[in-house]
């Protein structure tokens, strides 16, 4: 782990002119706030979004606020591996070099559903979509400091269990929250195992984890359960703003002290300035991570 002796806020962002950052789910929640702050600092941000209309509106809003960077809206549906391949292919064909890949997009506590490719939607979108995207973009990730891959998990990884014998709920009763917890633990396994594999290969690319605490996002907006409805009503009272929630992943993306395998989250787990923290013991299980990868 890197050193961590001070509070960090978005005002600590360095000059990012000349750097390119891909942000998945960039049109809402902490993805939108990350994009806004990266643009303000001078980065070129590729807004990788499923809903192009919302993404264009978000981009126009950010441009209207000023800033030194550039915005490039791109279509990406993480629930469709064909879309993931098309997105990655287009960047490679353009000769792009990516300084930071921010795996931010996600869905939460959905009613039972499947991705285009037949995977359980939360596991397929939150984990498998980003797994595929990262693998396809890895050859063009590099840049000034070697390149970073920031995977956004959640404090919800702590109660999670990855059931490799039935990750898509084909033989067990579906649980919207169990599926979400599983996908967030899979994010942790993926980020840490990716770091180990990058190190073993001699790559300069760093894989770093982040979580926003209890940040205000659009996750869970489509769920119909009583819990989802209650959460939507309590969100304005109980959770942090998007600008506060995005600080962990921004720090992971730019802090010079960050090293591969680090995880950043709010100081008091659910809220506070971002600092280094240790994933749950289950998340640090290397054998489980290798099994998930393979």
C-alpha positions in Angstrom: 0.0 0.0 0.0 1.0 3.6 -0.6 1.4 6.2 2.1 -1.7 8.0 3.4 -1.2 10.8 5.9 -3.6 13.6 4.8 -7.2 14.4 3.7 -7.7 14.5 -0.1 -10.4 16.4 -2.0 -11.0 17.2 -5.7 -9.0 20.4 -5.2 -5.9 18.2 -5.1 -6.4 17.1 -8.7 -3.3 17.9 -10.7 -3.2 19.5 -14.2 -4.5 16.7 -16.4 -4.0 18.3 -19.8 -2.7 15.8 -22.2 -4.2 12.8 -20.4 -7.1 10.6 -21.6 -9.5 9.0 -19.2 -12.3 6.5 -20.1 -15.2 6.7 -17.6 -17.9 4.1 -17.9 -21.3 5.3 -16.7 -20.2 8.9 -17.1 -23.6 10.6 -17.5 -24.9 10.2 -13.9 -24.0 9.9 -10.3 -20.4 9.6 -9.3 -19.5 8.9 -12.9 -20.8 12.3 -13.9 -19.1 14.0 -11.0 -15.8 12.3 -11.8 -16.2 13.4 -15.4 -16.9 17.0 -14.4 -13.8 17.2 -12.2 -11.5 15.5 -14.7 -12.7 17.9 -17.4 -12.2 20.8 -15.1 -8.6 19.6 -14.5 -7.9 19.5 -18.2 -8.3 15.8 -19.1 -9.8 14.4 -22.3 -12.7 12.3 -21.0 -14.3 9.6 -23.1 -17.8 9.3 -21.7 -18.7 5.6 -22.2 -22.4 5.5 -21.7 -25.4 3.3 -22.6 -27.9 6.1 -23.0 -26.5 8.4 -25.6 -29.2 11.1 -25.2 -28.5 11.5 -21.5 -24.8 11.4 -22.1 -25.0 14.2 -24.7 -27.0 16.3 -22.3 -24.5 15.7 -19.5 -21.6 16.6 -21.8 -23.3 19.8 -22.8 -23.9 20.7 -19.2 -20.3 20.2 -18.3 -19.0 22.1 -21.2 -21.2 25.0 -20.2 -19.5 25.1 -16.8 -16.1 25.8 -18.3 -13.1 23.7 -17.8 -9.9 23.0 -19.7 -10.5 19.5 -20.9 -12.4 17.8 -23.8 -15.4 15.5 -23.8 -16.0 12.7 -26.2 -19.3 10.9 -25.9 -19.2 7.2 -26.9 -21.8 4.4 -26.8 -21.1 1.5 -24.5 -23.5 -1.1 -23.1 -21.8 -3.3 -20.6 -24.7 -5.7 -20.7 -23.9 -6.5 -24.3 -20.4 -7.9 -25.0 -20.8 -7.0 -28.7 -21.1 -3.4 -27.7 -18.0 -3.8 -25.5 -16.0 -5.2 -28.4 -17.2 -2.5 -30.7 -16.2 0.2 -28.2 -12.7 -1.2 -27.7 -12.2 -1.8 -31.4 -13.0 1.8 -32.2 -10.5 3.2 -29.7 -7.8 0.9 -31.0 -8.4 1.8 -34.6 -8.1 5.5 -33.7 -4.7 4.9 -32.2 -5.8 6.1 -28.8 -3.6 5.8 -25.7 -5.6 5.7 -22.5 -4.0 7.0 -19.3 -6.8 5.9 -17.0 -9.7 3.4 -17.4 -12.3 4.1 -14.7 -14.6 1.1 -14.4 -17.4 3.0 -12.8 -20.7 2.0 -14.3 -23.0 -0.3 -12.4 -26.5 -1.5 -11.6 -27.9 -2.4 -8.2 -30.7 -4.6 -6.8 -32.4 -5.1 -10.1 -35.5 -7.3 -10.6 -34.4 -10.6 -12.1 -33.2 -10.1 -15.6 -30.5 -11.2 -18.1 -27.9 -9.4 -20.2 -27.9 -9.7 -24.0 -25.5 -12.6 -23.6 -27.7 -14.4 -21.0 -25.8 -13.6 -17.8 -27.5 -12.5 -14.6 -27.7 -8.7 -15.1 -25.8 -7.5 -12.1 -23.0 -10.0 -12.4 -22.9 -9.5 -16.2 -22.9 -5.7 -16.1 -20.9 -4.9 -13.0 -18.3 -7.6 -13.3 -18.2 -9.4 -16.7 -18.8 -6.3 -18.8 -15.9 -4.5 -17.1 -13.7 -7.6 -17.1 -14.1 -7.9 -20.9 -13.7 -4.1 -21.4 -10.4 -4.1 -19.4 -9.0 -7.0 -21.3 -9.7 -5.5 -24.7 -8.4 -2.1 -23.8 -5.3 -3.2 -21.9 -3.0 -3.1 -25.0 -3.7 0.7 -25.3 -3.5 1.6 -21.6 -0.3 3.4 -20.8 0.5 7.1 -20.9 2.6 9.4 -18.7 2.7 7.3 -15.5 2.3 3.9 -17.0 -1.5 3.8 -17.0 -4.1 3.0 -14.3 -7.2 0.8 -14.2 -9.6 2.0 -11.4 -12.4 -0.5 -10.6 -15.2 0.9 -8.5 -16.5 -1.6 -6.0 -18.7 -0.9 -2.9 -18.8 -1.5 0.8 -21.4 -4.0 -0.3 -18.6 -6.3 -1.2 -18.2 -7.1 2.5 -21.3 -9.4 2.9 -20.8 -10.7 -0.7 -20.2 -14.3 -1.7 -19.3 -15.3 -5.2 -21.0 -18.6 -6.1 -18.9 -19.9 -8.9 -21.1 -23.0 -9.1 -24.2 -20.8 -9.9 -23.2 -17.2 -10.4 -26.2 -16.5 -12.6 -28.9 -17.9 -10.3 -30.0 -20.7 -12.5 -30.4 -23.2 -9.7 -31.0 -21.1 -6.6 -33.7 -18.6 -5.7 -32.9 -15.2 -7.0 -31.9 -12.5 -4.5 -31.5 -9.0 -5.9 -29.3 -8.0 -3.0 -27.3 -11.2 -3.0 -26.6 -10.8 -6.7 -25.5 -7.2 -6.1 -23.2 -8.1 -3.2 -21.8 -11.0 -5.3 -21.0 -8.6 -8.2 -19.2 -6.1 -5.9 -17.1 -8.8 -4.4 -16.3 -10.0 -7.9 -15.0 -6.4 -8.6 -12.6 -6.7 -5.7 -11.4 -10.1 -6.7 -10.9 -8.8 -10.2 -9.0 -5.7 -9.3 -6.6 -7.4 -7.0 -6.0 -10.4 -9.2 -5.4 -8.0 -12.2 -2.8 -6.2 -10.1 -1.0 -9.5 -9.4 -1.0 -10.5 -13.0 0.2 -7.1 -14.2 3.1 -7.2 -11.7 4.0 -10.7 -12.8 4.1 -9.7 -16.4 6.3 -6.7 -15.7 3.7 -4.2 -16.8 3.7 -0.6 -15.5 -0.1 -0.5 -15.5 -1.6 -0.3 -12.0 -4.9 -1.8 -11.0 -6.4 0.1 -8.1 -9.8 -0.3 -6.3 -12.1 2.4 -5.0 -15.5 2.6 -3.4 -17.7 5.7 -2.8 -19.2 4.9 0.6 -22.9 5.8 0.7 -22.9 8.1 -2.3 -26.0 9.5 -4.1 -26.2 7.7 -7.4 -28.8 6.3 -9.8 -28.1 2.7 -8.8 -31.2 0.9 -7.8 -33.5 3.4 -9.6 -35.2 0.6 -11.6 -35.8 -1.9 -8.8 -39.4 -2.4 -7.7 -38.9 -4.0 -4.3 -40.0 -2.3 -1.2 -36.4 -1.9 -0.2 -35.6 -0.1 -3.4 -38.5 2.3 -3.0 -37.6 3.1 0.6 -33.9 3.6 -0.4 -34.9 6.1 -3.1 -36.9 8.1 -0.6 -34.2 8.1 2.1 -31.3 8.8 -0.3 -31.4 12.6 -0.1 -31.2 12.4 3.7 -28.8 9.6 4.4 -26.1 9.6 1.7 -23.3 11.8 0.5 -23.5 13.9 -2.6 -22.0 12.7 -5.9 -19.1 15.1 -5.7 -18.2 13.6 -2.3 -18.7 10.1 -3.5 -16.4 10.5 -6.5 -13.4 11.5 -4.5 -12.2 7.9 -3.8 -12.0 7.0 -7.5 -10.5 10.3 -8.5 -7.8 9.9 -5.9 -7.1 6.3 -7.2 -6.9 7.7 -10.7 -4.4 10.5 -10.1 -2.7 10.4 -6.7 1.1 9.9 -7.3 1.4 7.8 -4.1 -1.2 5.2 -5.2 0.2 1.8 -6.0 -1.2 -1.3 -7.6 -3.4 -3.3 -5.3 -4.5 -0.3 -3.2 -8.1 0.4 -2.3 -9.4 3.8 -1.6 -12.6 4.5 0.3 -14.1 7.1 2.7 -12.2 7.5 6.0 -15.2 6.3 8.0 -16.2 3.6 5.5 -19.5 5.2 4.6 -18.4 8.9 4.5 -15.4 11.1 4.9 -12.4 12.0 2.7 -10.8 9.2 0.7 -8.0 7.2 2.3 -6.5 3.8 1.9 -8.4 0.9 3.3 -8.2 -2.9 3.4 -10.8 -5.0 1.5 -12.8 -7.6 3.4 -10.9 -10.8 4.1 -13.1 -12.7 1.6 -12.1 -10.1 -1.0 -8.4 -10.8 -0.3 -8.8 -14.6 -1.0 -6.3 -15.1 -3.8 -7.4 -18.6 -4.6 -11.0 -17.4 -5.0 -9.9 -14.6 -7.2 -7.9 -16.9 -9.5 -10.9 -19.3 -9.7 -13.2 -16.4 -10.7 -10.7 -15.2 -13.3 -10.3 -18.6 -14.9 
